[in-house]
Amino acid sequence: MSDSDMENKTFLHYDSISYKGSEKKEEISMDALQIANSLPMWIACGVAVVLVIAQALIFIKKAIDAAPQVGVTKEQVNKAIKSSALTSIGPSIVVLSGMLSLLVTVGGPMGWMRLSFIGSVMFESIAAGIGTGSVGVQLGVDELTPLALTMAVWTMILGSVGWIIFSTFAADKMDKIQAKLAGSNPAGLTIISSGAIIGVFAAMCGQKLVMVDNTALATVLGAILMYVMMQVSKKVPALKEWNLTIAILVAMAVTAII
């Protein structure tokens, strides 16, 4: 056998190994995605989402039943439901955009279930990345393996267990905490609650502003648009319920274009 024939045979051998390696990697990736989007996953995650929907319906019914007891009319209840539904459109679209990114990483069922439970796009993305990174798979870059998918799912779930456990055991004690904080002044609790909300949103916005990038631009645009919409809605009351949705969508669109 000549040297030329030996070289050709060697190249063919390495090409065969390379092809089989890439084929095996694709098979592993497909296995992971098939697991993530399989029927059992849809059923398991669907049960959890149904529980959330049932809980929301129970809360709505109890609130409607309790409304007359606290002097709230049926018209006020209907107005509150309508206003809440319209105001939720903007934030829901933001959550939906985050779910689209989770679809290609951890599959549709898990992304649907996690954002139906928690709704924090930032947390879910970071948690999934930490989970896959623990087994050497960079989320969205490397091929997803069944082990990486498993680690991503466990990290997302265990990472949010803390506040669920705290809420379960501390919810019935909040009345006592409120009484101690507010004392004999009912307005004190309103001030404390308002201050806490302002502090939380200020911290969230501050994290975006110091980055000086598109997220900072979106934050500033959102604030400006919200102020403009509040002024406009004073003259056109029908727009008041759409203020937040319009501010979010316009800020997102302008930032994406720029």
C-alpha positions in Angstrom: 0.0 0.0 0.0 1.4 3.4 -1.0 1.9 6.4 1.3 -0.9 8.2 -0.5 -3.4 5.4 0.1 -2.4 5.3 3.8 -3.0 9.0 4.1 -6.4 8.8 2.4 -7.5 5.9 4.6 -6.4 7.9 7.7 -8.4 10.9 6.7 -11.4 8.8 6.0 -11.0 7.2 9.5 -10.9 10.6 11.2 -13.8 11.9 9.2 -15.8 8.9 10.2 -15.0 9.5 13.9 -15.8 13.2 13.6 -19.2 12.5 11.9 -20.1 9.9 14.5 -19.2 12.3 17.3 -21.3 15.1 15.9 -24.1 12.6 15.3 -23.9 11.4 18.9 -23.9 15.0 20.2 -27.0 15.8 18.1 -28.7 12.7 19.5 -27.9 13.7 23.1 -29.3 17.2 22.4 -32.4 15.8 20.8 -32.9 13.4 23.7 -32.8 16.3 26.1 -35.2 18.5 24.1 -37.5 15.5 23.6 -37.6 15.0 27.4 -38.2 18.7 28.0 -41.1 18.8 25.6 -42.5 15.3 26.2 -46.2 14.6 27.0 -45.4 13.6 30.7 -43.7 17.0 31.2 -46.7 18.8 29.8 -49.1 16.9 32.0 -47.0 17.4 35.2 -46.5 21.1 34.5 -50.1 21.5 33.4 -51.4 20.2 36.8 -49.3 22.8 38.6 -50.7 25.6 36.4 -54.2 24.4 36.9 -53.7 24.7 40.6 -52.6 28.3 40.2 -55.6 29.1 38.1 -57.9 27.4 40.6 -56.3 29.4 43.4 -56.9 32.7 41.5 -60.5 31.8 40.9 -61.0 31.0 44.6 -59.5 34.3 45.6 -61.7 36.2 43.2 -64.9 34.5 44.4 -64.0 35.1 48.1 -63.2 38.8 47.3 -66.5 39.2 45.5 -68.4 37.5 48.4 -66.7 39.7 51.0 -67.1 43.0 49.1 -70.6 43.8 50.4 -69.5 43.2 54.0 -66.9 46.0 53.7 -69.1 48.4 51.8 -67.8 47.8 48.3 -70.5 47.9 45.6 -70.9 45.5 42.6 -70.0 48.4 40.2 -66.8 49.0 42.1 -65.9 45.3 42.1 -66.4 45.1 38.3 -64.4 48.2 37.8 -61.5 46.8 39.9 -61.6 43.5 37.9 -61.5 45.4 34.6 -58.8 47.7 35.7 -56.6 44.9 37.0 -57.1 42.8 33.9 -56.0 45.7 31.6 -53.1 46.7 33.8 -51.7 43.2 33.7 -51.4 43.1 29.9 -48.0 45.0 29.9 -46.2 42.9 32.5 -47.7 39.7 31.1 -46.1 40.5 27.7 -42.8 41.0 29.4 -43.1 37.7 31.1 -44.1 36.1 27.7 -41.0 37.4 26.1 -39.0 35.8 28.8 -40.8 32.5 28.4 -39.8 32.4 24.7 -36.2 32.4 25.8 -36.9 29.5 28.2 -38.7 27.6 25.4 -35.4 26.9 23.6 -33.4 26.2 26.8 -35.5 24.1 29.2 -38.5 23.4 27.0 -42.1 24.7 26.8 -43.7 22.9 29.7 -41.1 24.0 32.3 -41.0 27.6 31.0 -44.8 27.8 31.1 -45.0 26.3 34.6 -42.2 28.3 36.2 -43.4 31.7 34.9 -47.0 30.9 35.8 -45.8 30.2 39.4 -43.1 32.9 39.9 -43.2 35.2 37.0 -39.6 36.4 37.5 -37.9 36.1 34.1 -34.6 37.2 35.5 -34.5 34.6 38.2 -35.6 31.7 36.0 -32.9 32.5 33.4 -30.1 32.9 35.9 -31.2 29.8 37.8 -31.3 27.7 34.7 -27.9 29.0 33.7 -26.4 28.1 37.1 -27.9 24.7 36.9 -26.5 23.8 33.5 -23.2 25.5 34.3 -22.7 23.1 37.3 -22.2 20.3 34.8 -20.1 22.2 32.4 -22.9 23.2 29.9 -23.3 26.9 29.1 -27.0 27.6 28.6 -27.9 28.8 25.1 -24.4 28.1 23.8 -23.5 24.4 24.4 -25.5 21.4 23.5 -28.2 20.6 26.1 -27.8 17.2 27.7 -30.3 15.3 29.8 -28.1 15.9 32.9 -27.9 19.6 32.2 -31.7 19.8 31.8 -32.2 18.0 35.1 -29.8 20.4 36.9 -31.5 23.4 35.4 -35.0 22.2 36.6 -33.8 21.4 40.1 -32.0 24.7 40.5 -35.1 26.7 39.4 -37.3 24.8 41.7 -35.1 24.6 44.8 -34.0 28.3 44.4 -37.6 29.5 44.9 -38.6 27.1 47.7 -37.3 29.5 50.4 -39.8 32.2 50.0 -42.7 29.7 49.6 -41.8 28.1 52.9 -41.5 31.4 54.6 -44.9 32.6 53.3 -46.5 29.3 54.4 -45.4 29.6 58.0 -45.3 33.4 58.3 -48.6 34.5 56.6 -50.8 34.0 59.7 -48.4 36.0 61.8 -48.4 39.1 59.5 -51.4 40.7 61.4 -49.4 40.8 64.6 -46.4 42.3 62.7 -48.6 44.9 61.1 -50.1 45.8 64.5 -46.7 46.3 66.0 -45.4 48.3 63.1 -48.4 50.6 62.8 -49.3 50.8 66.4 -52.5 52.8 67.1 -52.0 54.8 63.8 -53.6 53.0 60.8 -52.0 55.4 58.4 -48.6 54.3 59.7 -49.0 50.9 58.0 -49.9 52.6 54.7 -46.7 54.7 55.0 -44.6 51.7 55.7 -46.0 49.7 52.9 -45.7 52.5 50.4 -42.1 53.1 51.5 -41.3 49.4 51.1 -42.7 49.3 47.6 -40.9 52.5 46.6 -37.6 51.1 48.0 -38.0 47.8 46.1 -38.7 49.4 42.8 -35.9 52.0 43.3 -33.4 49.2 44.0 -34.5 47.4 40.8 -34.3 50.5 38.7 -31.0 51.5 40.2 -29.5 48.2 39.1 -30.5 48.8 35.5 -29.4 52.5 35.5 -25.9 51.9 36.6 -25.4 49.4 33.7 -25.6 52.4 31.2 -26.8 50.2 28.3 -30.1 49.4 26.6 -31.7 48.3 29.9 -30.9 51.7 31.4 -32.5 53.4 28.3 -35.6 51.2 28.7 -35.9 52.2 32.4 -35.6 55.9 31.7 -38.0 55.7 28.7 -40.5 53.8 30.8 -40.4 56.4 33.6 -40.8 59.3 31.1 -43.6 57.5 29.3 -45.4 56.7 32.5 -45.3 60.3 33.6 -46.6 61.5 30.2 -49.4 58.9 30.3 -50.4 59.9 33.8 -50.8 63.5 32.6 -52.7 62.5 29.5 -55.0 60.2 31.5 -56.1 63.2 33.6 -57.7 64.7 30.5 -58.7 61.3 29.0 -59.7 59.1 32.0 -60.4 56.1 29.7 -56.6 55.8 29.2 -55.8 55.5 32.9 -56.1 51.7 32.9 -53.8 51.4 30.0 -51.0 53.7 31.4 -48.7 50.9 32.5 -49.2 48.7 29.4 -48.5 51.6 27.0 -45.4 52.7 28.9 -43.9 49.2 29.0 -44.7 48.3 25.3 -43.5 51.6 23.9 -40.3 51.6 26.0 -39.6 48.0 24.9 -40.2 48.8 21.2 -38.1 52.0 21.2 -35.2 50.2 23.0 -35.4 47.3 20.6 -35.3 49.6 17.5 -32.4 51.7 18.9 
